[in-house]
Amino acid sequence: MSQHPDPLRDELLRNEEYRRLHDQHHEFEARLDSLASKVVLSDDEQLEETTLKKKKLQAKDRMEAIARSLREATAHP
């Protein structure tokens, strides 16, 4: 597998909002993994899990919107 630079990825990582969302997404994923490793979740942990899943999805949706905007901007200069 060749390692070709991806200009879109490079541009996205220069975008402050995208980088922040990317970092948050990974933090949410790490906490969800931690919760998933438990046999039983408390009521508070169940609520946290639901909230984290929603926040993770919102972050991913916004990241996709930023990527889509960037693709459209580079396709139609």
C-alpha positions in Angstrom: 0.0 0.0 0.0 1.5 3.3 -1.0 1.7 6.3 1.2 0.4 9.2 -0.9 -0.3 12.6 0.8 -4.0 13.4 1.0 -4.4 17.1 0.4 -8.0 17.1 1.8 -6.9 15.4 5.0 -4.0 17.9 5.4 -6.4 20.8 4.9 -8.9 19.4 7.4 -6.2 19.0 10.0 -5.3 22.7 9.5 -8.9 23.6 10.3 -9.1 24.5 14.0 -12.7 23.4 14.4 -12.2 20.1 12.6 -9.1 19.4 14.8 -11.0 20.2 18.0 -13.9 18.0 16.9 -11.5 15.2 15.9 -9.9 15.3 19.4 -13.3 15.3 21.1 -14.5 12.4 19.0 -11.5 10.3 20.2 -12.0 11.3 23.8 -15.6 10.3 23.6 -14.6 7.0 22.0 -12.0 6.3 24.7 -14.6 6.9 27.5 -17.2 4.8 25.8 -14.6 2.0 25.5 -14.0 2.3 29.2 -17.7 2.1 30.0 -18.1 -0.8 27.6 -15.5 -2.8 29.6 -17.7 -2.7 32.7 -20.0 -5.6 33.4 -22.7 -3.5 34.9 -23.2 0.3 34.5 -24.7 2.5 37.2 -27.7 4.7 36.3 -25.3 7.7 36.1 -22.9 5.7 33.8 -25.8 4.6 31.6 -26.9 8.3 31.2 -23.2 9.2 30.5 -23.0 6.5 27.9 -26.1 7.7 26.1 -24.9 11.3 26.3 -21.5 10.5 25.0 -22.9 8.5 22.1 -25.0 11.5 21.1 -22.1 13.9 21.4 -19.8 11.6 19.5 -22.3 11.4 16.6 -22.8 15.2 16.6 -19.0 15.7 16.4 -18.8 13.2 13.5 -21.7 14.8 11.7 -20.0 18.3 12.0 -16.7 16.9 10.9 -18.4 15.4 7.8 -20.0 18.7 7.1 -16.7 20.5 7.3 -15.1 17.9 5.0 -18.0 18.2 2.5 -17.7 22.0 2.4 -14.0 21.7 1.8 -14.5 19.2 -1.0 -17.1 21.4 -2.7 -14.9 24.4 -2.3 -11.9 22.7 -3.9 -14.1 21.1 -6.7 -15.6 24.5 -7.6 -12.9 27.2 -7.2 
